[in-house]
Amino acid sequence: MSYPLIGGSGKRLLERHMADRPGRAEYAARTSGFFPRPPRRPRSA
């Protein structure tokens, strides 16, 4: 059941719909795409 939601219609369509919103790229970079887990730490430059 997870595969159709992650690789098929659910996540892919939502990400396409949300792509132009401000701050979305930063949010997607630090959070998990589907499964709950702690936020990622930002990379130091």
Backbone bond lengths (Angstrom), bond angles and torsions (degrees), N, CA, C in turn:
res aa  C-N    CA-C-N  psi(-1)  N-CA   C-N-CA  omega(-1)  CA-C   N-CA-C  phi
1 M - - - 1.448 - - 1.532 111.33 -
2 S 1.315 117.03 -31.52 1.462 119.70 -179.20 1.523 111.96 -67.66
3 Y 1.322 117.04 -40.04 1.467 119.46 -176.77 1.532 113.20 -58.34
4 P 1.328 119.90 -47.16 1.470 117.86 179.18 1.532 112.77 -61.96
5 L 1.319 117.08 -33.10 1.463 119.40 179.87 1.523 112.18 -74.82
6 I 1.332 117.12 -37.55 1.462 120.58 -178.37 1.526 110.86 -81.51
7 G 1.304 117.02 -53.51 1.459 121.07 -173.75 1.513 114.68 -91.97
8 G 1.293 117.14 -16.52 1.459 120.27 -176.60 1.506 113.28 -99.14
9 S 1.286 115.22 -116.13 1.457 119.76 -169.80 1.520 114.97 -83.27
10 G 1.309 119.58 -44.77 1.456 122.32 -169.25 1.509 116.32 -58.76
11 K 1.303 117.93 -69.70 1.464 122.62 -174.61 1.516 111.95 -66.43
12 R 1.288 117.20 -43.62 1.466 121.14 -177.05 1.534 111.39 -61.50
13 L 1.323 116.96 -45.04 1.467 119.65 179.77 1.521 111.48 -67.84
14 L 1.325 117.13 -39.49 1.457 120.20 178.99 1.529 111.20 -64.35
15 E 1.323 117.48 -44.06 1.463 120.33 179.26 1.527 111.37 -63.76
16 R 1.300 117.49 -38.86 1.456 120.86 177.55 1.540 110.54 -63.68
17 H 1.319 115.45 -40.51 1.465 121.12 179.94 1.531 111.68 -68.27
18 M 1.327 117.93 -36.28 1.458 122.49 -175.09 1.530 113.48 -91.37
19 A 1.309 119.73 -5.37 1.465 123.62 -171.62 1.520 114.21 -58.01
20 D 1.314 118.37 -33.80 1.465 119.86 -175.17 1.526 113.71 -89.19
21 R 1.298 118.72 2.77 1.464 120.84 179.50 1.527 110.95 -78.06
22 P 1.336 117.11 143.47 1.470 120.00 -179.60 1.526 111.40 -64.98
23 G 1.321 116.17 135.12 1.456 121.68 177.61 1.513 115.02 82.48
24 R 1.316 118.33 -2.21 1.465 121.87 -176.61 1.533 111.81 -66.40
25 A 1.315 118.33 -40.05 1.463 121.38 -178.31 1.527 110.90 -63.44
26 E 1.327 117.14 -42.53 1.469 120.90 178.68 1.524 110.78 -65.73
27 Y 1.320 116.33 -41.47 1.463 120.99 179.05 1.531 110.57 -62.94
28 A 1.322 117.04 -45.84 1.466 121.19 -179.01 1.525 111.40 -65.13
29 A 1.336 117.46 -31.77 1.457 121.03 -179.20 1.525 112.35 -70.43
30 R 1.326 117.91 -27.08 1.463 119.33 -176.14 1.535 114.59 -105.71
31 T 1.331 118.43 -4.56 1.463 120.31 -179.62 1.521 111.60 -117.83
32 S 1.307 115.23 159.85 1.452 121.76 177.72 1.521 109.67 -72.47
33 G 1.306 116.05 146.62 1.452 119.84 -178.95 1.505 114.57 -72.23
34 F 1.322 118.02 -32.23 1.459 119.65 -175.25 1.524 112.46 -146.54
35 F 1.314 116.92 -51.14 1.460 120.93 -176.45 1.526 110.61 -84.15
36 P 1.338 119.01 135.84 1.471 120.73 -179.59 1.525 111.72 -65.26
37 R 1.314 116.10 135.60 1.458 122.76 174.81 1.525 107.41 -162.55
38 P 1.317 117.91 165.89 1.473 119.95 179.40 1.529 111.42 -62.42
39 P 1.339 117.68 151.52 1.473 120.22 178.98 1.515 111.99 -62.41
40 R 1.313 116.69 148.54 1.452 121.81 176.41 1.522 109.35 -74.79
41 R 1.302 115.93 148.67 1.466 120.82 175.88 1.522 108.57 -81.48
42 P 1.332 116.28 143.63 1.480 118.07 178.05 1.518 110.73 -67.06
43 R 1.309 116.05 145.17 1.469 121.02 177.66 1.512 108.92 -74.51
44 S 1.334 116.52 137.83 1.470 119.19 176.58 1.524 109.62 -84.51
45 A 1.300 114.34 144.46 1.467 119.67 -176.96 1.500 112.75 -84.90
